[in-house]
Amino acid sequence: QVQVVESGGGLVQSGGSLKLSCEVSGRTLSAYDIGWYRQAPGKEREYLARLWDNGLTQYEDAVKGRFAIFRGTTKNVVYLQMNNLKPEGPAVYYCKYVSGPGGSWGRGTQVTVSS
């Protein structure tokens, strides 16, 4: 079983920055990808970014140029650096461990961007 734990959420003003962390542990495969998503109250979970095991990255258009997904010094920790945050209110940010057709979600970390 794979455990995924997000951290780093909080309250930030519009235009500010926040760095989220995703730590993966347990029975992970040697190769896996990490995705970041967010879900606002009453809305569907939406994709933000993905880091492939080979180092390639992909971003949803709305966050391109503002967000960056990257690994830390150890492979099992992945960050999401968020800059120039927009006043979109509260949302829970989720990390997903992706390996083949399956995956594991974390419980999320709350981010609120105030205007």
Backbone as a chain_set.jsonl record, in Angstrom:
{"seq": "QVQVVESGGGLVQSGGSLKLSCEVSGRTLSAYDIGWYRQAPGKEREYLARLWDNGLTQYEDAVKGRFAIFRGTTKNVVYLQMNNLKPEGPAVYYCKYVSGPGGSWGRGTQVTVSS", "coords": {"N": [[0.838, -1.194, 0.0], [0.411, 2.278, -0.668], [1.197, 5.343, 0.783], [0.192, 8.703, 0.813], [0.946, 11.972, 1.572], [0.045, 15.262, 1.945], [1.21, 18.603, 2.508], [1.687, 21.977, 3.744], [-0.24, 23.802, 3.12], [-2.345, 26.752, 3.564], [-3.309, 30.109, 4.482], [-3.217, 32.69, 2.186], [-2.478, 35.788, 0.608], [-3.908, 37.276, -2.326], [-1.864, 37.15, -5.187], [0.287, 36.291, -3.812], [2.606, 33.683, -2.695], [2.986, 30.132, -2.322], [4.203, 27.045, -1.104], [3.661, 23.766, -1.642], [3.924, 20.465, -0.312], [4.43, 17.033, -1.112], [4.545, 13.907, 0.12], [5.493, 10.655, -0.439], [5.119, 7.311, 0.551], [5.695, 3.896, 1.603], [4.746, 0.959, -0.203], [5.916, 1.673, -2.827], [6.371, 1.709, -6.376], [9.329, 1.396, -8.434], [9.285, 3.247, -10.43], [7.309, 6.019, -10.875], [4.715, 8.474, -11.287], [3.763, 11.803, -10.278], [0.928, 13.671, -9.507], [-0.737, 16.818, -9.172], [-3.706, 18.213, -7.885], [-6.693, 20.188, -7.451], [-9.544, 21.036, -5.477], [-12.346, 22.924, -5.215], [-14.927, 24.041, -2.968], [-17.983, 22.477, -3.683], [-17.334, 22.038, -6.289], [-15.881, 20.143, -9.031], [-13.0, 18.025, -8.782], [-9.983, 19.294, -10.046], [-7.391, 19.093, -12.46], [-3.986, 20.045, -12.077], [-1.131, 19.836, -12.399], [1.569, 17.7, -13.484], [4.207, 15.464, -12.772], [6.35, 13.504, -14.403], [8.019, 10.337, -14.045], [10.38, 10.386, -15.449], [11.15, 12.959, -15.348], [9.87, 14.835, -16.901], [7.449, 17.46, -17.181], [4.073, 18.643, -16.892], [1.505, 21.051, -17.293], [-1.647, 22.41, -16.369], [-3.412, 24.75, -18.36], [-4.242, 27.114, -17.018], [-2.484, 27.472, -14.929], [0.019, 27.538, -15.908], [3.276, 28.896, -16.045], [2.97, 30.037, -13.586], [2.881, 28.104, -11.615], [5.013, 25.504, -10.39], [6.17, 22.222, -10.595], [8.164, 19.916, -8.918], [10.804, 17.654, -7.916], [12.141, 16.992, -4.665], [15.207, 16.662, -2.813], [15.101, 13.994, -2.289], [13.539, 11.253, -3.906], [10.966, 10.646, -3.13], [9.635, 12.896, -2.336], [7.741, 15.498, -3.507], [7.238, 18.724, -4.778], [4.986, 21.515, -5.057], [5.282, 24.512, -6.243], [3.689, 27.491, -5.918], [2.996, 30.469, -7.394], [2.041, 33.933, -7.623], [-0.688, 33.754, -6.854], [-4.181, 33.461, -7.386], [-7.217, 35.141, -6.346], [-9.171, 32.942, -5.535], [-10.597, 31.875, -3.516], [-11.254, 29.306, -1.049], [-9.722, 26.068, -1.351], [-9.059, 22.59, -1.612], [-6.006, 21.038, -1.944], [-4.74, 18.341, -3.654], [-2.551, 15.542, -3.819], [-1.454, 13.037, -6.034], [-0.296, 9.807, -6.306], [0.883, 8.113, -9.046], [0.904, 5.197, -10.823], [1.089, 3.173, -13.46], [-2.125, 1.92, -14.298], [-3.308, 2.486, -11.908], [-3.478, 4.286, -8.756], [-2.829, 6.427, -5.903], [-4.385, 8.559, -3.602], [-3.749, 11.461, -1.606], [-4.888, 12.98, 1.488], [-5.196, 15.625, 1.197], [-4.495, 19.2, 1.34], [-5.434, 22.244, 2.721], [-5.912, 25.276, 1.017], [-6.276, 28.709, 1.023], [-6.92, 31.506, -0.796], [-6.953, 34.833, -0.414], [-8.578, 37.92, -1.281]], "CA": [[0.0, 0.0, 0.0], [1.146, 3.527, -0.787], [0.645, 6.467, 1.53], [0.471, 10.012, 0.233], [0.636, 13.008, 2.557], [0.286, 16.627, 1.5], [1.372, 19.607, 3.568], [2.108, 23.293, 3.284], [-1.353, 24.695, 2.843], [-2.573, 27.844, 4.499], [-3.984, 31.307, 3.995], [-2.28, 33.572, 1.501], [-3.158, 36.858, -0.113], [-3.827, 37.267, -3.784], [-0.555, 37.564, -5.659], [1.322, 35.682, -2.984], [3.162, 32.384, -3.06], [2.886, 29.05, -1.351], [4.878, 25.838, -1.574], [3.064, 22.558, -1.1], [4.761, 19.269, -0.342], [3.763, 15.735, -1.233], [5.465, 12.841, 0.505], [4.989, 9.323, -0.778], [5.818, 6.259, 1.282], [5.074, 2.58, 1.517], [5.157, 0.018, -1.261], [5.922, 2.356, -4.11], [7.158, 1.09, -7.43], [10.553, 2.144, -8.696], [8.962, 4.343, -11.341], [5.945, 6.521, -10.71], [4.495, 9.899, -11.536], [3.016, 12.53, -9.245], [0.04, 14.709, -10.007], [-1.372, 17.729, -8.214], [-5.07, 18.585, -8.238], [-7.36, 20.962, -6.416], [-10.998, 20.949, -5.477], [-13.015, 23.977, -4.474], [-16.223, 23.589, -2.45], [-19.068, 22.395, -4.646], [-16.834, 21.872, -7.656], [-15.164, 18.907, -9.269], [-11.555, 18.081, -8.643], [-9.389, 19.67, -11.317], [-5.978, 18.786, -12.64], [-3.104, 21.202, -12.091], [0.221, 19.585, -12.919], [2.049, 16.326, -13.358], [5.642, 15.23, -12.9], [6.613, 12.123, -14.789], [9.189, 9.746, -13.407], [11.575, 10.752, -16.216], [11.432, 14.368, -15.122], [9.025, 15.724, -17.693], [6.349, 18.087, -16.453], [2.939, 19.142, -17.67], [0.677, 21.939, -16.49], [-2.922, 22.875, -16.885], [-3.159, 26.069, -18.935], [-4.502, 28.216, -16.087], [-1.406, 27.643, -13.956], [1.317, 27.607, -16.597], [4.019, 30.114, -15.775], [2.813, 30.458, -12.184], [3.129, 26.948, -10.753], [6.113, 24.63, -10.786], [6.185, 20.937, -9.897], [9.529, 19.406, -8.977], [11.173, 16.752, -6.83], [13.124, 17.442, -3.707], [16.467, 15.922, -2.836], [14.745, 12.579, -2.305], [12.534, 11.027, -4.941], [9.617, 10.474, -2.602], [9.034, 14.177, -1.981], [7.506, 16.345, -4.676], [6.717, 20.022, -4.378], [4.255, 22.357, -5.989], [5.506, 25.925, -5.938], [2.601, 28.265, -6.497], [3.269, 31.896, -7.362], [1.002, 34.811, -8.17], [-1.96, 33.063, -6.624], [-5.368, 34.259, -7.693], [-8.197, 35.117, -5.245], [-10.213, 31.986, -5.912], [-11.227, 31.335, -2.332], [-10.657, 28.097, -0.495], [-9.695, 24.824, -2.125], [-8.187, 21.555, -1.075], [-5.037, 20.609, -2.934], [-4.464, 16.92, -3.506], [-1.446, 14.931, -4.528], [-1.775, 11.68, -6.43], [0.754, 8.886, -6.748], [0.37, 7.469, -10.247], [1.76, 4.14, -11.347], [0.243, 2.35, -14.31], [-3.539, 2.33, -14.311], [-3.803, 2.8, -10.57], [-2.913, 5.436, -8.075], [-3.26, 6.664, -4.533], [-4.584, 9.97, -3.274], [-3.594, 11.914, -0.242], [-6.112, 13.563, 2.057], [-5.277, 17.011, 0.779], [-4.11, 20.296, 2.223], [-6.313, 23.372, 2.418], [-5.318, 26.552, 0.622], [-7.241, 29.784, 0.829], [-6.329, 32.718, -1.355], [-7.863, 35.937, -0.137], [-8.4, 39.075, -2.176]], "C": [[0.878, 1.251, 0.0], [0.431, 4.599, 0.012], [1.115, 7.769, 0.885], [0.043, 11.076, 1.24], [1.023, 14.37, 1.998], [0.462, 17.54, 2.707], [1.747, 20.94, 2.932], [0.984, 24.261, 2.978], [-1.475, 25.801, 3.868], [-3.333, 28.962, 3.834], [-2.938, 32.234, 3.385], [-3.07, 34.631, 0.746], [-2.982, 36.694, -1.612], [-2.48, 37.833, -4.237], [0.598, 36.937, -4.9], [1.739, 34.317, -3.477], [2.989, 31.389, -1.927], [3.557, 27.827, -1.956], [4.271, 24.638, -0.87], [4.025, 21.385, -1.241], [3.904, 18.026, -0.446], [4.8, 14.665, -0.916], [4.803, 11.497, 0.278], [5.802, 8.292, -0.009], [5.085, 4.943, 1.113], [5.599, 1.775, 0.34], [5.069, 0.675, -2.633], [6.737, 1.557, -5.124], [8.391, 1.948, -7.696], [10.305, 3.341, -9.611], [7.514, 4.765, -11.12], [5.903, 8.014, -10.999], [3.74, 10.489, -10.344], [2.165, 13.601, -9.909], [-0.482, 15.568, -8.871], [-2.727, 18.155, -8.768], [-5.606, 19.515, -7.155], [-8.863, 20.834, -6.589], [-11.561, 22.039, -4.598], [-14.37, 23.451, -4.003], [-17.294, 23.595, -3.533], [-18.625, 22.198, -6.085], [-16.096, 20.542, -7.792], [-13.66, 19.126, -9.074], [-10.941, 18.38, -10.022], [-7.883, 19.442, -11.309], [-5.173, 20.077, -12.681], [-1.782, 20.907, -12.797], [0.586, 18.128, -12.706], [3.553, 16.294, -13.56], [5.838, 13.758, -13.226], [7.907, 11.63, -14.127], [10.479, 10.134, -14.136], [11.908, 12.24, -16.108], [10.606, 15.344, -15.936], [7.879, 16.27, -16.846], [5.275, 18.55, -17.426], [2.082, 19.981, -16.752], [-0.644, 22.235, -17.188], [-2.725, 24.331, -17.305], [-3.284, 27.202, -17.915], [-3.357, 28.45, -15.107], [-0.029, 27.697, -14.603], [1.992, 28.942, -16.337], [3.908, 30.598, -14.349], [3.147, 29.332, -11.21], [4.309, 26.151, -11.299], [6.074, 23.365, -9.94], [7.594, 20.36, -10.03], [9.787, 18.497, -7.785], [12.162, 17.428, -5.897], [14.4, 16.629, -3.836], [16.249, 14.419, -2.77], [13.561, 12.385, -3.23], [11.116, 11.028, -4.386], [8.958, 11.769, -2.146], [8.953, 15.046, -3.228], [6.837, 17.626, -4.194], [5.87, 20.638, -5.488], [4.452, 23.792, -5.523], [4.44, 26.738, -6.667], [2.889, 29.743, -6.314], [2.12, 32.667, -7.981], [-0.377, 34.159, -8.049], [-3.128, 34.014, -6.828], [-6.392, 34.107, -6.559], [-9.39, 34.234, -5.578], [-10.878, 31.37, -4.706], [-10.572, 30.046, -1.894], [-10.708, 26.921, -1.461], [-8.789, 23.848, -1.395], [-7.298, 21.066, -2.213], [-4.634, 19.175, -2.637], [-3.27, 16.497, -4.349], [-1.85, 13.493, -4.866], [-0.528, 10.949, -6.895], [0.178, 8.089, -7.91], [1.371, 6.432, -10.732], [0.896, 3.189, -12.144], [-1.184, 2.844, -14.264], [-4.06, 2.761, -12.953], [-3.173, 4.05, -9.992], [-3.443, 5.55, -6.681], [-3.325, 8.159, -4.299], [-4.209, 10.231, -1.83], [-4.902, 12.503, 0.244], [-6.247, 15.041, 1.725], [-4.777, 17.997, 1.819], [-4.879, 21.53, 1.769], [-5.503, 24.623, 2.097], [-6.444, 27.561, 0.429], [-6.495, 31.008, 0.338], [-7.332, 33.844, -1.191], [-7.553, 37.115, -1.061], [-7.937, 40.291, -1.41]], "O": [[1.953, 1.268, 0.599], [-0.789, 4.744, -0.071], [2.267, 7.907, 0.475], [-1.097, 11.073, 1.704], [2.174, 14.602, 1.628], [-0.07, 17.279, 3.786], [2.078, 21.016, 1.749], [1.23, 25.411, 2.617], [-0.804, 25.795, 4.9], [-3.924, 28.793, 2.767], [-1.909, 32.52, 3.996], [-4.192, 34.389, 0.303], [-2.04, 36.062, -2.09], [-2.02, 38.858, -3.733], [1.754, 37.047, -5.309], [1.297, 33.85, -4.526], [2.865, 31.747, -0.756], [3.491, 27.6, -3.165], [4.359, 24.512, 0.351], [4.83, 21.328, -2.171], [2.788, 17.979, 0.072], [5.81, 14.54, -1.609], [3.694, 11.243, 0.748], [7.026, 8.389, 0.072], [3.992, 4.889, 0.549], [6.758, 1.906, -0.054], [4.264, 0.288, -3.48], [7.665, 0.83, -4.769], [8.479, 3.086, -7.236], [11.037, 4.329, -9.563], [6.604, 3.937, -11.175], [6.918, 8.709, -10.958], [3.165, 9.771, -9.526], [2.639, 14.343, -10.769], [-0.648, 15.097, -7.746], [-2.873, 18.421, -9.961], [-5.031, 19.613, -6.071], [-9.374, 20.566, -7.676], [-11.3, 22.087, -3.396], [-14.901, 22.508, -4.589], [-17.488, 24.599, -4.218], [-19.451, 22.192, -6.997], [-15.737, 19.906, -6.801], [-13.141, 20.237, -9.185], [-11.334, 17.79, -11.028], [-7.211, 19.581, -10.287], [-5.614, 21.079, -13.245], [-1.368, 21.649, -13.688], [0.006, 17.427, -11.877], [4.099, 17.001, -14.406], [5.528, 12.882, -12.419], [8.757, 12.418, -13.712], [11.544, 10.203, -13.523], [12.861, 12.71, -16.729], [10.639, 16.549, -15.688], [7.408, 15.616, -15.916], [5.53, 18.808, -18.602], [1.939, 19.67, -15.57], [-0.732, 22.299, -18.414], [-1.958, 25.061, -16.677], [-2.503, 28.152, -17.954], [-3.27, 29.524, -14.512], [0.976, 27.881, -13.916], [1.354, 29.993, -16.402], [4.664, 31.476, -13.932], [3.638, 29.582, -10.11], [4.564, 26.128, -12.503], [5.96, 23.43, -8.716], [8.151, 20.321, -11.127], [9.083, 18.557, -6.777], [12.915, 18.316, -6.294], [14.637, 15.985, -4.858], [17.128, 13.65, -3.158], [12.685, 13.245, -3.326], [10.171, 11.373, -5.095], [7.843, 11.746, -1.625], [9.949, 15.293, -3.907], [5.979, 17.601, -3.311], [6.018, 20.328, -6.67], [3.862, 24.225, -4.534], [4.318, 26.667, -7.889], [3.013, 30.215, -5.183], [1.331, 32.128, -8.757], [-1.117, 34.039, -9.025], [-3.067, 35.197, -6.492], [-6.433, 33.073, -5.891], [-10.481, 34.725, -5.867], [-11.656, 30.427, -4.851], [-9.462, 29.728, -2.319], [-11.623, 26.802, -2.276], [-7.879, 24.237, -0.663], [-7.775, 20.728, -3.296], [-4.239, 18.84, -1.52], [-3.023, 17.024, -5.434], [-2.508, 12.821, -4.071], [0.198, 11.422, -7.77], [-0.877, 7.468, -7.787], [2.528, 6.744, -11.014], [0.064, 2.478, -11.581], [-1.429, 4.049, -14.199], [-5.142, 3.341, -12.858], [-2.433, 4.768, -10.665], [-4.392, 4.861, -6.306], [-2.457, 8.919, -4.727], [-4.328, 9.368, -0.96], [-5.897, 12.527, -0.48], [-7.3, 15.638, 1.949], [-4.653, 17.681, 3.002], [-4.961, 21.819, 0.575], [-4.553, 24.976, 2.796], [-7.435, 27.286, -0.248], [-5.556, 31.482, 0.978], [-8.424, 33.809, -1.759], [-6.434, 37.279, -1.547], [-7.736, 41.353, -1.999]]}, "num_chains": 1, "name": "protein.A"}
